[in-house]
């Protein structure tokens, strides 16, 4: 193992975090909205069933 392994690892981790964290903050809400277009939300009111009152 190189003598500067820990400092290299920390530098790489910092760089990855600085790039990935903002990307997640932007992409996660967009992915959630896109997914909700394809699936039924458990919080949405259900549509009335044909042949029932209400």
N, C-alpha and C positions, 0 to 999 in steps of 0.2 A: 504494500500500500504506500502511495507517495506521502511524503511528510506533510504536504499541504492539502491532503484529502479533505479534511473537515472544512477548511476555508473555501475550497472549490465547491464542495457540496452546499454549503450555506449560501454562497453567491448564486449558484444555480437555482436553489430553492427560492431565494428572494426574487430572482428574475421571473421564474415561473409563476409565483404568487402575484407579482405585480401585473402580469399579463392575464392570468386566468381569472382572478377575482372580479375585476371590472367586466370581463367578458361574460361571466356567469350572471352578474347583476343585470346585464342588458339582455342576454339570450334567454334566461329562465322565464321571465314574464311573456316573452314572445312565444316560446315553446308551449307555455301553459295555455295561452289564448288559442293557438293553433290546435292543440289537443282537444280543447273544449268544443271546437267546431265539429269534431268527429265523434265525440262521445257525449252521452247525456249526463248533465251535471246532477249529482245527488241532491243538490240544494234547489234545483229548479222545480217549480210546481209541476206535478204530473198532469198530462192531458187527460180529459175525461174519457172513460172507456165507453164505446158505443153500446147502447142498450141499457145504460144505467142512469139513474137520476143524479143530478148534480152537476 
